[in-house]
Amino acid sequence: MDNTHEFVEKLNERQEKAKKNEERQSKKHASEKLPNKQH
């Protein structure tokens, strides 16, 4: 069942990417967490 392992890895990758995208898109949230101005 190698396919199951691959599927899980891909799923985890996708979830990590989604998290990063959410963090980027929700700038209100990010500024609340860490108040440092990058731009």
N, C-alpha and C positions, 0 to 999 in steps of 0.2 A: 504493500500500500504506500508506495512512494508518492503517489499523486496527492494523497491526503496531506502529507507533510508539506509538499509544495504549495498546496492550496492554503494551508494555515500560514505559511511564510508570506505568501502574496497578500493574504487578508491583513496580516499584521502591518505589512508595508503600507497598504492602502489606508489603514486606520491612522498610522503615523502621519502620512501625507495629509490626510483630511484634518488631523489635529493642527498641523502646522498652518494649513490654509486658513482654518478658523481663527487661529491666533493672529495671523496677518490681517485678516479681514475685519475682525472685531477690535479696532484700535481703541475704542472706548475702554474695553475690558483691559487691554494691555496697559493703557496709561494709568488705570486705577491700580494695577498690580505694581508696576515699577515706573515711578514718575521721572523718567529721563528723556529729554527731547533729542531725538536723533536727527530730525530735519530742521 
